[in-house]
Amino acid sequence: MSSRYDLIARKQQVIAQIERLQRELEKEQASADKASTRHIGELESKLERLRAEEYQLRIAIDRSAL
């Protein structure tokens, strides 16, 4: 099992990725041409996976504190 420190570090990395991805997604959505539609879907899928990972890390961090 990862240490609490490792979990927190990974969570911070995931949060930074989420923030970058959200900015990229907003930029793509603003242009919203046909070529970017597929890319927007890919970005949304990535964002969903990262949010799920961040949630799981949050739970693991909470459990490691017990």
All heavy atoms as TSV, in Angstrom:
chain	resi	resn	atom	element	x	y	z
A	1	MET	N	N	0.846	-1.184	0.000
A	1	MET	CA	C	0.000	0.000	0.000
A	1	MET	C	C	0.888	1.244	0.000
A	1	MET	O	O	1.930	1.270	0.625
A	1	MET	CB	C	-0.918	-0.023	1.219
A	1	MET	CG	C	-1.829	1.181	1.278
A	1	MET	SD	S	-2.900	1.203	2.721
A	1	MET	CE	C	-4.270	0.288	2.052
A	2	SER	N	N	0.436	2.244	-0.690
A	2	SER	CA	C	1.177	3.506	-0.766
A	2	SER	C	C	1.084	4.246	0.561
A	2	SER	O	O	0.093	4.149	1.274
A	2	SER	CB	C	0.604	4.389	-1.862
A	2	SER	OG	O	0.768	3.785	-3.115
A	3	SER	N	N	2.118	5.003	0.827
A	3	SER	CA	C	2.087	5.811	2.044
A	3	SER	C	C	1.139	6.989	1.852
A	3	SER	O	O	0.816	7.384	0.728
A	3	SER	CB	C	3.494	6.308	2.369
A	3	SER	OG	O	3.863	7.338	1.475
A	4	ARG	N	N	0.743	7.539	2.949
A	4	ARG	CA	C	-0.149	8.708	2.918
A	4	ARG	C	C	0.511	9.838	2.126
A	4	ARG	O	O	-0.146	10.515	1.333
A	4	ARG	CB	C	-0.451	9.132	4.349
A	4	ARG	CG	C	-1.390	10.302	4.459
A	4	ARG	CD	C	-1.741	10.563	5.927
A	4	ARG	NE	N	-2.432	11.804	6.113
A	4	ARG	CZ	C	-3.735	11.990	5.923
A	4	ARG	NH1	N	-4.480	10.986	5.532
A	4	ARG	NH2	N	-4.291	13.164	6.121
A	5	TYR	N	N	1.800	10.026	2.316
A	5	TYR	CA	C	2.537	11.063	1.601
A	5	TYR	C	C	2.457	10.836	0.088
A	5	TYR	O	O	2.217	11.775	-0.676
A	5	TYR	CB	C	3.994	11.080	2.059
A	5	TYR	CG	C	4.850	12.044	1.282
A	5	TYR	CD1	C	4.815	13.406	1.554
A	5	TYR	CD2	C	5.673	11.591	0.259
A	5	TYR	CE1	C	5.586	14.300	0.827
A	5	TYR	CE2	C	6.448	12.479	-0.479
A	5	TYR	CZ	C	6.399	13.820	-0.185
A	5	TYR	OH	O	7.161	14.700	-0.914
A	6	ASP	N	N	2.642	9.590	-0.357
A	6	ASP	CA	C	2.573	9.262	-1.787
A	6	ASP	C	C	1.173	9.515	-2.344
A	6	ASP	O	O	1.021	10.010	-3.459
A	6	ASP	CB	C	2.969	7.806	-2.035
A	6	ASP	CG	C	4.431	7.532	-1.742
A	6	ASP	OD1	O	5.240	8.486	-1.774
A	6	ASP	OD2	O	4.758	6.359	-1.466
A	7	LEU	N	N	0.168	9.149	-1.561
A	7	LEU	CA	C	-1.214	9.358	-1.995
A	7	LEU	C	C	-1.515	10.848	-2.154
A	7	LEU	O	O	-2.133	11.270	-3.133
A	7	LEU	CB	C	-2.192	8.737	-0.986
A	7	LEU	CG	C	-2.188	7.216	-0.898
A	7	LEU	CD1	C	-3.005	6.763	0.312
A	7	LEU	CD2	C	-2.718	6.581	-2.172
A	8	ILE	N	N	-1.068	11.635	-1.196
A	8	ILE	CA	C	-1.303	13.086	-1.256
A	8	ILE	C	C	-0.567	13.693	-2.446
A	8	ILE	O	O	-1.115	14.534	-3.168
A	8	ILE	CB	C	-0.892	13.754	0.071
A	8	ILE	CG1	C	-1.869	13.328	1.182
A	8	ILE	CG2	C	-0.861	15.283	-0.060
A	8	ILE	CD1	C	-1.445	13.722	2.579
A	9	ALA	N	N	0.661	13.261	-2.681
A	9	ALA	CA	C	1.438	13.773	-3.814
A	9	ALA	C	C	0.740	13.431	-5.133
A	9	ALA	O	O	0.630	14.282	-6.029
A	9	ALA	CB	C	2.851	13.205	-3.787
A	10	ARG	N	N	0.267	12.199	-5.255
A	10	ARG	CA	C	-0.423	11.797	-6.485
A	10	ARG	C	C	-1.720	12.593	-6.653
A	10	ARG	O	O	-2.062	13.014	-7.755
A	10	ARG	CB	C	-0.710	10.290	-6.467
A	10	ARG	CG	C	-1.493	9.790	-7.652
A	10	ARG	CD	C	-0.774	10.021	-8.962
A	10	ARG	NE	N	-1.642	9.672	-10.074
A	10	ARG	CZ	C	-1.592	10.229	-11.260
A	10	ARG	NH1	N	-0.682	11.136	-11.540
A	10	ARG	NH2	N	-2.433	9.874	-12.209
A	11	LYS	N	N	-2.429	12.812	-5.548
A	11	LYS	CA	C	-3.672	13.583	-5.624
A	11	LYS	C	C	-3.387	14.989	-6.146
A	11	LYS	O	O	-4.136	15.509	-6.980
A	11	LYS	CB	C	-4.332	13.644	-4.250
A	11	LYS	CG	C	-5.643	14.411	-4.267
A	11	LYS	CD	C	-6.257	14.477	-2.885
A	11	LYS	CE	C	-7.416	15.438	-2.906
A	11	LYS	NZ	N	-7.672	16.025	-1.624
A	12	GLN	N	N	-2.317	15.618	-5.685
A	12	GLN	CA	C	-1.959	16.946	-6.157
A	12	GLN	C	C	-1.641	16.928	-7.654
A	12	GLN	O	O	-2.004	17.852	-8.383
A	12	GLN	CB	C	-0.773	17.500	-5.362
A	12	GLN	CG	C	-1.114	17.777	-3.911
A	12	GLN	CD	C	-2.283	18.737	-3.750
A	12	GLN	OE1	O	-2.419	19.703	-4.480
A	12	GLN	NE2	N	-3.149	18.455	-2.790
A	13	GLN	N	N	-0.975	15.875	-8.115
A	13	GLN	CA	C	-0.676	15.737	-9.545
A	13	GLN	C	C	-1.970	15.623	-10.347
A	13	GLN	O	O	-2.120	16.248	-11.395
A	13	GLN	CB	C	0.189	14.508	-9.806
A	13	GLN	CG	C	1.593	14.607	-9.297
A	13	GLN	CD	C	2.338	13.288	-9.441
A	13	GLN	OE1	O	1.727	12.230	-9.576
A	13	GLN	NE2	N	3.654	13.357	-9.404
A	14	VAL	N	N	-2.891	14.807	-9.849
A	14	VAL	CA	C	-4.166	14.603	-10.542
A	14	VAL	C	C	-4.958	15.902	-10.586
A	14	VAL	O	O	-5.525	16.263	-11.617
A	14	VAL	CB	C	-4.979	13.464	-9.875
A	14	VAL	CG1	C	-6.405	13.418	-10.397
A	14	VAL	CG2	C	-4.293	12.128	-10.099
A	15	ILE	N	N	-4.976	16.641	-9.489
A	15	ILE	CA	C	-5.690	17.922	-9.458
A	15	ILE	C	C	-5.102	18.885	-10.489
A	15	ILE	O	O	-5.840	19.569	-11.201
A	15	ILE	CB	C	-5.669	18.523	-8.036
A	15	ILE	CG1	C	-6.583	17.698	-7.119
A	15	ILE	CG2	C	-6.089	19.993	-8.050
A	15	ILE	CD1	C	-6.474	18.061	-5.650
A	16	ALA	N	N	-3.783	18.921	-10.592
A	16	ALA	CA	C	-3.137	19.792	-11.587
A	16	ALA	C	C	-3.516	19.356	-13.001
A	16	ALA	O	O	-3.788	20.207	-13.864
A	16	ALA	CB	C	-1.624	19.762	-11.401
A	17	GLN	N	N	-3.559	18.046	-13.248
A	17	GLN	CA	C	-3.960	17.544	-14.565
A	17	GLN	C	C	-5.405	17.920	-14.860
A	17	GLN	O	O	-5.739	18.303	-15.983
A	17	GLN	CB	C	-3.805	16.020	-14.629
A	17	GLN	CG	C	-2.389	15.550	-14.723
A	17	GLN	CD	C	-2.330	14.033	-14.746
A	17	GLN	OE1	O	-2.807	13.365	-13.828
A	17	GLN	NE2	N	-1.755	13.492	-15.797
A	18	ILE	N	N	-6.265	17.790	-13.866
A	18	ILE	CA	C	-7.678	18.141	-14.036
A	18	ILE	C	C	-7.803	19.615	-14.420
A	18	ILE	O	O	-8.538	19.961	-15.353
A	18	ILE	CB	C	-8.487	17.838	-12.750
A	18	ILE	CG1	C	-8.658	16.319	-12.587
A	18	ILE	CG2	C	-9.849	18.534	-12.773
A	18	ILE	CD1	C	-9.248	15.902	-11.252
A	19	GLU	N	N	-7.075	20.476	-13.729
A	19	GLU	CA	C	-7.145	21.908	-14.014
A	19	GLU	C	C	-6.664	22.219	-15.427
A	19	GLU	O	O	-7.299	23.003	-16.143
A	19	GLU	CB	C	-6.345	22.689	-12.982
A	19	GLU	CG	C	-6.995	22.672	-11.610
A	19	GLU	CD	C	-6.103	23.206	-10.502
A	19	GLU	OE1	O	-4.900	23.461	-10.748
A	19	GLU	OE2	O	-6.616	23.360	-9.383
A	20	ARG	N	N	-5.553	21.591	-15.850
A	20	ARG	CA	C	-5.049	21.805	-17.217
A	20	ARG	C	C	-6.058	21.314	-18.248
A	20	ARG	O	O	-6.324	21.981	-19.247
A	20	ARG	CB	C	-3.714	21.084	-17.417
A	20	ARG	CG	C	-2.523	21.820	-16.852
A	20	ARG	CD	C	-1.214	21.209	-17.304
A	20	ARG	NE	N	-1.058	19.812	-16.944
A	20	ARG	CZ	C	-0.575	19.374	-15.776
A	20	ARG	NH1	N	-0.196	20.230	-14.854
A	20	ARG	NH2	N	-0.458	18.088	-15.538
A	21	LEU	N	N	-6.620	20.144	-17.995
A	21	LEU	CA	C	-7.575	19.545	-18.921
A	21	LEU	C	C	-8.850	20.377	-19.015
A	21	LEU	O	O	-9.403	20.542	-20.107
A	21	LEU	CB	C	-7.883	18.118	-18.467
A	21	LEU	CG	C	-8.431	17.156	-19.487
A	21	LEU	CD1	C	-7.546	17.085	-20.722
A	21	LEU	CD2	C	-8.558	15.775	-18.879
A	22	GLN	N	N	-9.296	20.925	-17.900
A	22	GLN	CA	C	-10.493	21.769	-17.924
A	22	GLN	C	C	-10.259	23.018	-18.777
A	22	GLN	O	O	-11.139	23.416	-19.542
A	22	GLN	CB	C	-10.891	22.175	-16.500
A	22	GLN	CG	C	-11.581	21.067	-15.747
A	22	GLN	CD	C	-11.871	21.433	-14.307
A	22	GLN	OE1	O	-11.104	22.143	-13.653
A	22	GLN	NE2	N	-12.978	20.935	-13.792
A	23	ARG	N	N	-9.072	23.608	-18.644
A	23	ARG	CA	C	-8.762	24.795	-19.463
A	23	ARG	C	C	-8.735	24.421	-20.950
A	23	ARG	O	O	-9.262	25.147	-21.793
A	23	ARG	CB	C	-7.426	25.395	-19.037
A	23	ARG	CG	C	-7.486	26.164	-17.745
A	23	ARG	CD	C	-6.224	26.963	-17.502
A	23	ARG	NE	N	-5.036	26.132	-17.381
A	23	ARG	CZ	C	-4.583	25.598	-16.249
A	23	ARG	NH1	N	-5.228	25.800	-15.122
A	23	ARG	NH2	N	-3.476	24.877	-16.239
A	24	GLU	N	N	-8.120	23.286	-21.260
A	24	GLU	CA	C	-8.048	22.837	-22.651
A	24	GLU	C	C	-9.447	22.548	-23.193
A	24	GLU	O	O	-9.777	22.915	-24.325
A	24	GLU	CB	C	-7.169	21.589	-22.753
A	24	GLU	CG	C	-6.940	21.130	-24.171
A	24	GLU	CD	C	-6.032	19.917	-24.269
A	24	GLU	OE1	O	-5.389	19.540	-23.273
A	24	GLU	OE2	O	-5.989	19.334	-25.364
A	25	LEU	N	N	-10.271	21.912	-22.390
A	25	LEU	CA	C	-11.631	21.585	-22.803
A	25	LEU	C	C	-12.441	22.859	-23.050
A	25	LEU	O	O	-13.157	22.963	-24.051
A	25	LEU	CB	C	-12.302	20.720	-21.734
A	25	LEU	CG	C	-13.719	20.248	-22.010
A	25	LEU	CD1	C	-13.790	19.446	-23.308
A	25	LEU	CD2	C	-14.234	19.418	-20.850
A	26	GLU	N	N	-12.322	23.824	-22.164
A	26	GLU	CA	C	-13.038	25.092	-22.356
A	26	GLU	C	C	-12.614	25.780	-23.647
A	26	GLU	O	O	-13.441	26.336	-24.369
A	26	GLU	CB	C	-12.797	26.009	-21.151
A	26	GLU	CG	C	-13.514	25.552	-19.906
A	26	GLU	CD	C	-13.083	26.293	-18.651
A	26	GLU	OE1	O	-12.230	27.205	-18.736
A	26	GLU	OE2	O	-13.589	25.939	-17.577
A	27	LYS	N	N	-11.321	25.730	-23.933
A	27	LYS	CA	C	-10.804	26.330	-25.166
A	27	LYS	C	C	-11.367	25.617	-26.395
A	27	LYS	O	O	-11.810	26.255	-27.353
A	27	LYS	CB	C	-9.277	26.249	-25.156
A	27	LYS	CG	C	-8.592	27.020	-26.242
A	27	LYS	CD	C	-7.110	27.080	-25.967
A	27	LYS	CE	C	-6.354	26.433	-27.107
A	27	LYS	NZ	N	-4.920	26.431	-26.928
A	28	GLU	N	N	-11.393	24.293	-26.351
A	28	GLU	CA	C	-11.939	23.505	-27.468
A	28	GLU	C	C	-13.427	23.774	-27.647
A	28	GLU	O	O	-13.916	23.882	-28.763
A	28	GLU	CB	C	-11.706	22.014	-27.241
A	28	GLU	CG	C	-10.294	21.556	-27.441
A	28	GLU	CD	C	-9.865	21.566	-28.902
A	28	GLU	OE1	O	-10.697	21.323	-29.794
A	28	GLU	OE2	O	-8.680	21.836	-29.142
A	29	GLN	N	N	-14.147	23.847	-26.530
A	29	GLN	CA	C	-15.586	24.079	-26.608
A	29	GLN	C	C	-15.893	25.464	-27.171
A	29	GLN	O	O	-16.906	25.652	-27.834
A	29	GLN	CB	C	-16.229	23.905	-25.233
A	29	GLN	CG	C	-16.295	22.461	-24.808
A	29	GLN	CD	C	-16.752	22.276	-23.378
A	29	GLN	OE1	O	-16.526	23.132	-22.530
A	29	GLN	NE2	N	-17.361	21.144	-23.099
A	30	ALA	N	N	-15.024	26.416	-26.919
A	30	ALA	CA	C	-15.226	27.768	-27.454
A	30	ALA	C	C	-15.091	27.782	-28.974
A	30	ALA	O	O	-15.818	28.496	-29.661
A	30	ALA	CB	C	-14.236	28.739	-26.822
A	31	SER	N	N	-14.160	26.981	-29.492
A	31	SER	CA	C	-13.993	26.933	-30.946
A	31	SER	C	C	-15.069	26.056	-31.576
A	31	SER	O	O	-15.581	26.375	-32.636
A	31	SER	CB	C	-12.598	26.425	-31.323
A	31	SER	OG	O	-12.471	25.067	-31.006
A	32	ALA	N	N	-15.374	24.951	-30.967
A	32	ALA	CA	C	-16.480	24.044	-31.310
A	32	ALA	C	C	-16.751	23.867	-32.804
A	32	ALA	O	O	-17.865	23.994	-33.258
A	32	ALA	CB	C	-17.742	24.461	-30.573
A	33	ASP	N	N	-15.732	23.544	-33.562
A	33	ASP	CA	C	-15.977	23.175	-34.949
A	33	ASP	C	C	-16.067	21.646	-35.039
A	33	ASP	O	O	-15.876	20.943	-34.064
A	33	ASP	CB	C	-14.899	23.739	-35.879
A	33	ASP	CG	C	-13.505	23.258	-35.515
A	33	ASP	OD1	O	-13.380	22.388	-34.645
A	33	ASP	OD2	O	-12.538	23.764	-36.104
A	34	LYS	N	N	-16.394	21.150	-36.205
A	34	LYS	CA	C	-16.595	19.703	-36.347
A	34	LYS	C	C	-15.337	18.904	-36.044
A	34	LYS	O	O	-15.410	17.811	-35.500
A	34	LYS	CB	C	-17.098	19.371	-37.746
A	34	LYS	CG	C	-18.542	19.706	-37.935
A	34	LYS	CD	C	-19.062	19.070	-39.197
A	34	LYS	CE	C	-20.554	19.263	-39.258
A	34	LYS	NZ	N	-21.183	18.372	-40.181
A	35	ALA	N	N	-14.198	19.429	-36.402
A	35	ALA	CA	C	-12.947	18.705	-36.168
A	35	ALA	C	C	-12.661	18.552	-34.677
A	35	ALA	O	O	-12.049	17.579	-34.255
A	35	ALA	CB	C	-11.789	19.425	-36.850
A	36	SER	N	N	-13.110	19.495	-33.883
A	36	SER	CA	C	-12.815	19.431	-32.459
A	36	SER	C	C	-13.838	18.618	-31.672
A	36	SER	O	O	-13.606	18.318	-30.510
A	36	SER	CB	C	-12.699	20.842	-31.880
A	36	SER	OG	O	-13.943	21.488	-31.934
A	37	THR	N	N	-14.949	18.239	-32.287
A	37	THR	CA	C	-15.994	17.505	-31.579
A	37	THR	C	C	-15.481	16.199	-30.997
A	37	THR	O	O	-15.736	15.891	-29.833
A	37	THR	CB	C	-17.195	17.232	-32.514
A	37	THR	OG1	O	-17.664	18.478	-33.015
A	37	THR	CG2	C	-18.311	16.528	-31.782
A	38	ARG	N	N	-14.745	15.434	-31.781
A	38	ARG	CA	C	-14.200	14.169	-31.292
A	38	ARG	C	C	-13.169	14.423	-30.195
A	38	ARG	O	O	-13.147	13.735	-29.189
A	38	ARG	CB	C	-13.580	13.361	-32.434
A	38	ARG	CG	C	-13.074	12.017	-31.974
A	38	ARG	CD	C	-12.636	11.142	-33.100
A	38	ARG	NE	N	-12.024	11.919	-34.170
A	38	ARG	CZ	C	-11.173	11.445	-35.039
A	38	ARG	NH1	N	-10.831	10.190	-34.995
A	38	ARG	NH2	N	-10.659	12.197	-35.990
A	39	HIS	N	N	-12.348	15.435	-30.392
A	39	HIS	CA	C	-11.333	15.774	-29.399
A	39	HIS	C	C	-11.985	16.194	-28.078
A	39	HIS	O	O	-11.504	15.841	-27.001
A	39	HIS	CB	C	-10.416	16.876	-29.925
A	39	HIS	CG	C	-9.229	17.109	-29.076
A	39	HIS	ND1	N	-8.914	18.347	-28.594
A	39	HIS	CD2	C	-8.276	16.261	-28.593
A	39	HIS	CE1	C	-7.825	18.256	-27.853
A	39	HIS	NE2	N	-7.419	17.009	-27.838
A	40	ILE	N	N	-13.089	16.911	-28.158
A	40	ILE	CA	C	-13.819	17.317	-26.956
A	40	ILE	C	C	-14.307	16.084	-26.210
A	40	ILE	O	O	-14.190	16.009	-24.987
A	40	ILE	CB	C	-14.995	18.256	-27.309
A	40	ILE	CG1	C	-14.450	19.624	-27.724
A	40	ILE	CG2	C	-15.972	18.392	-26.146
A	40	ILE	CD1	C	-15.496	20.571	-28.286
A	41	GLY	N	N	-14.826	15.109	-26.933
A	41	GLY	CA	C	-15.274	13.864	-26.300
A	41	GLY	C	C	-14.141	13.138	-25.602
A	41	GLY	O	O	-14.311	12.609	-24.495
A	42	GLU	N	N	-12.985	13.109	-26.240
A	42	GLU	CA	C	-11.813	12.467	-25.635
A	42	GLU	C	C	-11.390	13.208	-24.367
A	42	GLU	O	O	-11.055	12.589	-23.355
A	42	GLU	CB	C	-10.656	12.425	-26.630
A	42	GLU	CG	C	-10.903	11.507	-27.806
A	42	GLU	CD	C	-9.877	11.674	-28.922
A	42	GLU	OE1	O	-8.961	12.521	-28.801
A	42	GLU	OE2	O	-10.005	10.954	-29.927
A	43	LEU	N	N	-11.395	14.524	-24.434
A	43	LEU	CA	C	-11.022	15.325	-23.267
A	43	LEU	C	C	-12.007	15.106	-22.115
A	43	LEU	O	O	-11.606	14.988	-20.956
A	43	LEU	CB	C	-10.962	16.807	-23.627
A	43	LEU	CG	C	-9.835	17.241	-24.558
A	43	LEU	CD1	C	-10.006	18.707	-24.950
A	43	LEU	CD2	C	-8.482	17.019	-23.914
A	44	GLU	N	N	-13.287	15.055	-22.441
A	44	GLU	CA	C	-14.300	14.819	-21.410
A	44	GLU	C	C	-14.124	13.452	-20.759
A	44	GLU	O	O	-14.258	13.334	-19.534
A	44	GLU	CB	C	-15.698	14.957	-22.003
A	44	GLU	CG	C	-16.066	16.380	-22.329
A	44	GLU	CD	C	-17.368	16.539	-23.084
A	44	GLU	OE1	O	-17.818	15.567	-23.734
A	44	GLU	OE2	O	-17.931	17.636	-23.023
A	45	SER	N	N	-13.779	12.439	-21.550
A	45	SER	CA	C	-13.538	11.102	-21.005
A	45	SER	C	C	-12.330	11.094	-20.081
A	45	SER	O	O	-12.357	10.501	-18.998
A	45	SER	CB	C	-13.325	10.090	-22.131
A	45	SER	OG	O	-14.496	9.934	-22.880
A	46	LYS	N	N	-11.263	11.757	-20.513
A	46	LYS	CA	C	-10.060	11.855	-19.680
A	46	LYS	C	C	-10.370	12.565	-18.372
A	46	LYS	O	O	-9.931	12.150	-17.304
A	46	LYS	CB	C	-8.967	12.639	-20.404
A	46	LYS	CG	C	-8.008	11.843	-21.181
A	46	LYS	CD	C	-6.914	12.798	-21.691
A	46	LYS	CE	C	-6.021	12.112	-22.667
A	46	LYS	NZ	N	-5.010	13.017	-23.233
A	47	LEU	N	N	-11.121	13.641	-18.472
A	47	LEU	CA	C	-11.473	14.421	-17.297
A	47	LEU	C	C	-12.286	13.569	-16.318
A	47	LEU	O	O	-12.048	13.607	-15.107
A	47	LEU	CB	C	-12.249	15.664	-17.723
A	47	LEU	CG	C	-12.512	16.732	-16.690
A	47	LEU	CD1	C	-11.223	17.215	-16.045
A	47	LEU	CD2	C	-13.245	17.905	-17.326
A	48	GLU	N	N	-13.202	12.802	-16.834
A	48	GLU	CA	C	-14.018	11.926	-15.996
A	48	GLU	C	C	-13.145	10.893	-15.278
A	48	GLU	O	O	-13.322	10.641	-14.081
A	48	GLU	CB	C	-15.074	11.230	-16.856
A	48	GLU	CG	C	-16.078	10.434	-16.067
A	48	GLU	CD	C	-17.156	9.853	-16.959
A	48	GLU	OE1	O	-17.549	10.498	-17.938
A	48	GLU	OE2	O	-17.596	8.724	-16.669
A	49	ARG	N	N	-12.190	10.302	-16.002
A	49	ARG	CA	C	-11.289	9.314	-15.384
A	49	ARG	C	C	-10.427	9.955	-14.297
A	49	ARG	O	O	-10.222	9.367	-13.232
A	49	ARG	CB	C	-10.417	8.654	-16.434
A	49	ARG	CG	C	-11.144	7.628	-17.290
A	49	ARG	CD	C	-10.190	6.802	-18.143
A	49	ARG	NE	N	-9.383	7.591	-19.059
A	49	ARG	CZ	C	-9.763	7.996	-20.262
A	49	ARG	NH1	N	-10.963	7.682	-20.710
A	49	ARG	NH2	N	-8.962	8.690	-21.039
A	50	LEU	N	N	-9.927	11.157	-14.566
A	50	LEU	CA	C	-9.100	11.843	-13.569
A	50	LEU	C	C	-9.908	12.209	-12.336
A	50	LEU	O	O	-9.416	12.087	-11.210
A	50	LEU	CB	C	-8.465	13.096	-14.178
A	50	LEU	CG	C	-7.303	12.855	-15.126
A	50	LEU	CD1	C	-6.934	14.153	-15.839
A	50	LEU	CD2	C	-6.103	12.287	-14.389
A	51	ARG	N	N	-11.127	12.650	-12.526
A	51	ARG	CA	C	-11.972	12.973	-11.369
A	51	ARG	C	C	-12.266	11.727	-10.538
A	51	ARG	O	O	-12.287	11.796	-9.310
A	51	ARG	CB	C	-13.266	13.623	-11.836
A	51	ARG	CG	C	-13.072	15.045	-12.289
A	51	ARG	CD	C	-14.355	15.677	-12.754
A	51	ARG	NE	N	-14.158	17.076	-13.089
A	51	ARG	CZ	C	-14.883	17.722	-13.968
A	51	ARG	NH1	N	-15.861	17.110	-14.605
A	51	ARG	NH2	N	-14.650	18.998	-14.216
A	52	ALA	N	N	-12.469	10.600	-11.209
A	52	ALA	CA	C	-12.695	9.347	-10.489
A	52	ALA	C	C	-11.442	8.943	-9.708
A	52	ALA	O	O	-11.536	8.511	-8.552
A	52	ALA	CB	C	-13.095	8.239	-11.459
A	53	GLU	N	N	-10.284	9.107	-10.329
A	53	GLU	CA	C	-9.031	8.789	-9.638
A	53	GLU	C	C	-8.829	9.705	-8.433
A	53	GLU	O	O	-8.436	9.258	-7.354
A	53	GLU	CB	C	-7.837	8.903	-10.582
A	53	GLU	CG	C	-6.526	8.551	-9.903
A	53	GLU	CD	C	-5.312	8.656	-10.800
A	53	GLU	OE1	O	-5.453	8.922	-12.015
A	53	GLU	OE2	O	-4.204	8.469	-10.280
A	54	GLU	N	N	-9.115	10.984	-8.601
A	54	GLU	CA	C	-8.964	11.935	-7.498
A	54	GLU	C	C	-9.884	11.560	-6.344
A	54	GLU	O	O	-9.494	11.605	-5.182
A	54	GLU	CB	C	-9.269	13.353	-8.007
A	54	GLU	CG	C	-8.861	14.449	-7.050
A	54	GLU	CD	C	-9.970	14.932	-6.158
A	54	GLU	OE1	O	-11.143	14.696	-6.492
A	54	GLU	OE2	O	-9.679	15.532	-5.120
A	55	TYR	N	N	-11.081	11.128	-6.646
A	55	TYR	CA	C	-12.030	10.702	-5.625
A	55	TYR	C	C	-11.500	9.478	-4.878
A	55	TYR	O	O	-11.538	9.423	-3.640
A	55	TYR	CB	C	-13.394	10.403	-6.266
A	55	TYR	CG	C	-14.402	9.865	-5.295
A	55	TYR	CD1	C	-15.027	10.714	-4.390
A	55	TYR	CD2	C	-14.723	8.515	-5.274
A	55	TYR	CE1	C	-15.956	10.227	-3.482
A	55	TYR	CE2	C	-15.647	8.019	-4.369
A	55	TYR	CZ	C	-16.265	8.868	-3.481
A	55	TYR	OH	O	-17.169	8.382	-2.581
A	56	GLN	N	N	-10.993	8.506	-5.627
A	56	GLN	CA	C	-10.444	7.303	-5.001
A	56	GLN	C	C	-9.230	7.635	-4.130
A	56	GLN	O	O	-9.053	7.050	-3.057
A	56	GLN	CB	C	-10.061	6.269	-6.065
A	56	GLN	CG	C	-11.246	5.681	-6.807
A	56	GLN	CD	C	-12.221	4.986	-5.875
A	56	GLN	OE1	O	-11.832	4.290	-4.949
A	56	GLN	NE2	N	-13.506	5.199	-6.113
A	57	LEU	N	N	-8.410	8.569	-4.583
A	57	LEU	CA	C	-7.260	8.988	-3.786
A	57	LEU	C	C	-7.720	9.665	-2.497
A	57	LEU	O	O	-7.143	9.440	-1.427
A	57	LEU	CB	C	-6.365	9.932	-4.591
A	57	LEU	CG	C	-5.535	9.262	-5.679
A	57	LEU	CD1	C	-5.001	10.308	-6.654
A	57	LEU	CD2	C	-4.403	8.458	-5.077
A	58	ARG	N	N	-8.748	10.481	-2.598
A	58	ARG	CA	C	-9.282	11.141	-1.413
A	58	ARG	C	C	-9.733	10.116	-0.378
A	58	ARG	O	O	-9.434	10.244	0.814
A	58	ARG	CB	C	-10.457	12.038	-1.823
A	58	ARG	CG	C	-10.608	13.233	-0.957
A	58	ARG	CD	C	-11.688	14.203	-1.388
A	58	ARG	NE	N	-11.918	14.286	-2.812
A	58	ARG	CZ	C	-13.117	14.356	-3.372
A	58	ARG	NH1	N	-14.197	14.368	-2.622
A	58	ARG	NH2	N	-13.250	14.437	-4.674
A	59	ILE	N	N	-10.415	9.087	-0.840
A	59	ILE	CA	C	-10.879	8.025	0.057
A	59	ILE	C	C	-9.676	7.295	0.672
A	59	ILE	O	O	-9.648	7.042	1.877
A	59	ILE	CB	C	-11.804	7.042	-0.692
A	59	ILE	CG1	C	-13.119	7.738	-1.024
A	59	ILE	CG2	C	-12.037	5.786	0.134
A	59	ILE	CD1	C	-14.010	6.945	-1.947
A	60	ALA	N	N	-8.695	6.965	-0.156
A	60	ALA	CA	C	-7.517	6.254	0.346
A	60	ALA	C	C	-6.756	7.101	1.373
A	60	ALA	O	O	-6.255	6.567	2.374
A	60	ALA	CB	C	-6.598	5.892	-0.823
A	61	ILE	N	N	-6.670	8.395	1.129
A	61	ILE	CA	C	-5.985	9.296	2.074
A	61	ILE	C	C	-6.752	9.320	3.402
A	61	ILE	O	O	-6.158	9.227	4.472
A	61	ILE	CB	C	-5.846	10.711	1.485
A	61	ILE	CG1	C	-4.842	10.691	0.332
A	61	ILE	CG2	C	-5.430	11.720	2.567
A	61	ILE	CD1	C	-4.852	11.936	-0.538
A	62	ASP	N	N	-8.071	9.428	3.326
A	62	ASP	CA	C	-8.876	9.434	4.544
A	62	ASP	C	C	-8.704	8.129	5.322
A	62	ASP	O	O	-8.574	8.143	6.541
A	62	ASP	CB	C	-10.359	9.636	4.219
A	62	ASP	CG	C	-10.669	11.055	3.759
A	62	ASP	OD1	O	-9.799	11.942	3.946
A	62	ASP	OD2	O	-11.766	11.260	3.200
A	63	ARG	N	N	-8.680	7.022	4.624
A	63	ARG	CA	C	-8.524	5.722	5.288
A	63	ARG	C	C	-7.139	5.565	5.896
A	63	ARG	O	O	-6.970	4.902	6.915
A	63	ARG	CB	C	-8.775	4.590	4.298
A	63	ARG	CG	C	-10.223	4.442	3.967
A	63	ARG	CD	C	-10.480	3.272	3.080
A	63	ARG	NE	N	-11.893	3.176	2.777
A	63	ARG	CZ	C	-12.386	2.587	1.727
A	63	ARG	NH1	N	-11.591	2.007	0.849
A	63	ARG	NH2	N	-13.693	2.538	1.533
A	64	SER	N	N	-6.131	6.159	5.264
A	64	SER	CA	C	-4.773	6.020	5.786
A	64	SER	C	C	-4.584	6.831	7.061
A	64	SER	O	O	-3.668	6.586	7.829
A	64	SER	CB	C	-3.747	6.438	4.738
A	64	SER	OG	O	-3.766	7.831	4.528
A	65	ALA	N	N	-5.471	7.791	7.303
A	65	ALA	CA	C	-5.385	8.609	8.508
A	65	ALA	C	C	-5.942	7.886	9.735
A	65	ALA	O	O	-5.686	8.274	10.850
A	65	ALA	CB	C	-6.127	9.925	8.300
A	66	LEU	N	N	-6.700	6.849	9.501
A	66	LEU	CA	C	-7.334	6.125	10.613
A	66	LEU	C	C	-6.375	5.224	11.334
A	66	LEU	O	O	-5.441	4.741	10.927
A	66	LEU	CB	C	-8.522	5.311	10.091
A	66	LEU	CG	C	-9.620	6.129	9.430
A	66	LEU	CD1	C	-10.682	5.197	8.864
A	66	LEU	CD2	C	-10.257	7.085	10.407
